[in-house]
Amino acid sequence: MRTLTLLACREAGITHFRGRERIFLFGPQTRVTTLLRLCRLADAYIDISGAQAPPPARAAGGLVNVASSRFLRPSHPGLGHLEELRMRRITRAMRRAAETGGTFHLWWHPHNFGVNLDANMAFLSRIIECYRGLADNLGMQSKTMCEL
């Protein structure tokens, strides 16, 4: 995020923001190509970029950058046979965060869940079940961005 934007956020009382994943697929490129989009899609199902579970870090302007770990893509009927890969990709990254004391920041656009709502909610429920297991067994905690 640009320094001037961060300074304006700080002046408005904002202390934390969700930054981009810290990988080449989400760097400050000037143009998002079809190949880049395909790589991002593939990364949702197979581990190309790693767990992305770092601790929050201070950014320019003193704000806390809570980098995203994984975008929860909406379920797509044509990719239904790949859902278990997507689930495994997310839950393995969550486990890595729990084991290392890192942060796992799952995010999504709620309007994306409107299509295939039942499938999307069922998928999210399974992620929450995974979280509960990690909380019980490894002490993983759910926190707001400010609590981080």
C-alpha atoms as one frame of an Amber mdcrd trajectory, in Angstrom:
protein
   0.000   0.000   0.000   1.323   3.434  -0.790   2.856   5.444   2.031   0.539
   8.457   1.546  -2.510   6.217   1.778  -1.168   4.641   4.957  -0.493   8.049
   6.466  -4.039   9.158   5.647  -5.376   5.978   7.253  -3.322   6.597  10.383
  -4.589  10.177  10.575  -8.144   8.806  10.347  -7.470   6.545  13.356  -7.018
   3.292  11.444  -4.323   1.149  13.031  -4.438  -2.110  11.008  -5.043  -3.073
   7.397  -5.224  -6.248   5.373  -2.239  -6.234   3.071  -1.496  -8.479   0.142
  -0.023 -11.913   0.445   3.739 -11.613   0.565   4.434 -13.662  -2.545   5.264
 -13.051  -6.172   1.697 -13.817  -7.279   0.420 -10.728  -5.475   3.327  -8.324
  -5.900   2.971  -4.760  -7.149   2.698  -5.686 -10.800   1.408  -3.082 -13.183
  -0.672  -5.545 -15.149  -2.487  -8.700 -14.097  -2.074 -11.140 -16.956  -4.084
 -14.235 -17.784  -1.095 -16.374 -16.811  -0.890 -14.654 -13.421  -4.609 -15.243
 -12.838  -4.219 -18.911 -13.743  -1.322 -19.199 -11.291  -3.422 -17.608  -8.547
  -6.270 -20.007  -9.298  -3.904 -22.991  -9.253  -2.469 -21.790  -5.929  -5.950
 -22.041  -4.405  -5.844 -25.795  -5.021  -2.170 -26.771  -4.908   0.643 -25.325
  -2.841   2.583 -23.010  -5.103   3.233 -20.163  -2.690   3.496 -21.808   0.723
   1.362 -21.417   3.850   1.460 -17.608   3.988   1.188 -17.537   7.774   3.547
 -14.766   8.911   3.063 -12.669  12.032   1.622  -9.173  11.525   4.261  -6.586
  10.623   4.588  -2.827  10.913   4.237  -1.041   7.609   5.212   2.440   6.521
   3.284   4.972   8.526   3.283   2.736  11.621   0.163   0.773  10.728   0.030
  -2.967  11.285  -0.096  -4.969   8.060  -2.118  -8.124   8.615  -1.215  -9.773
   5.322  -3.754 -12.050   3.739  -3.029 -15.746   3.842  -5.697 -17.140   1.585
  -8.626 -15.787  -0.401 -11.613 -18.077   0.079 -12.755 -18.489  -3.490 -16.415
 -19.283  -3.922 -17.456 -22.807  -4.814 -17.850 -23.400  -8.502 -19.895 -26.365
  -9.797 -17.430 -26.982 -12.626 -14.576 -27.363 -10.140 -16.442 -29.509  -7.610
 -14.064 -32.423  -8.092 -11.242 -30.173  -6.840 -12.920 -29.031  -3.613 -10.987
 -31.472  -1.433  -7.715 -30.092  -2.812  -8.869 -26.564  -2.000  -9.894 -27.635
   1.516  -6.570 -29.378   2.096  -4.696 -26.300   0.843  -6.460 -24.070   3.368
  -6.372 -26.431   6.339  -2.682 -27.244   5.892  -1.864 -23.537   5.884  -4.006
 -23.070   9.005  -2.139 -25.905  10.718   1.195 -24.336   9.772   0.096 -21.049
  11.342  -1.026 -22.838  14.502   2.217 -24.806  14.778   4.495 -21.809  14.222
   2.543 -19.106  16.045   1.938 -17.340  12.753  -1.205 -15.636  11.549  -3.680
 -17.171   9.138  -5.882 -14.507   7.597  -8.682 -16.041   5.536 -10.749 -13.469
   3.667 -13.516 -13.373   1.106 -16.112 -11.137  -0.455 -19.503 -12.024   1.086
 -21.327 -11.317  -2.169 -19.358 -14.176  -3.789 -21.171 -16.611  -1.513 -24.598
 -15.682  -2.937 -24.287 -18.112  -5.827 -24.038 -21.735  -4.638 -24.789 -20.517
  -1.116 -25.255 -24.004   0.371 -21.954 -25.273  -1.018 -20.098 -22.140   0.095
 -21.520 -22.264   3.615 -20.792 -25.995   3.913 -17.198 -25.354   2.839 -16.829
 -22.518   5.346 -18.328 -24.727   8.085 -15.631 -27.326   7.437 -12.949 -24.640
   7.770 -14.463 -23.554  11.081 -14.431 -27.185  12.263 -10.739 -27.347  11.375
 -10.136 -24.154  13.331 -11.896 -25.616  16.383  -9.617 -28.645  16.253  -6.533
 -26.456  15.950  -7.743 -24.284  18.825  -8.331 -27.323  21.030  -5.139 -29.170
  20.117  -2.620 -26.434  19.293  -4.002 -23.347  20.986  -4.854 -21.459  17.795
  -6.818 -18.303  18.589  -9.305 -16.293  16.573  -8.620 -12.563  16.880  -9.799
  -9.354  15.343  -7.246  -7.367  13.394  -6.807  -4.921  16.281  -6.278  -7.752
  18.761  -3.282  -8.847  16.708
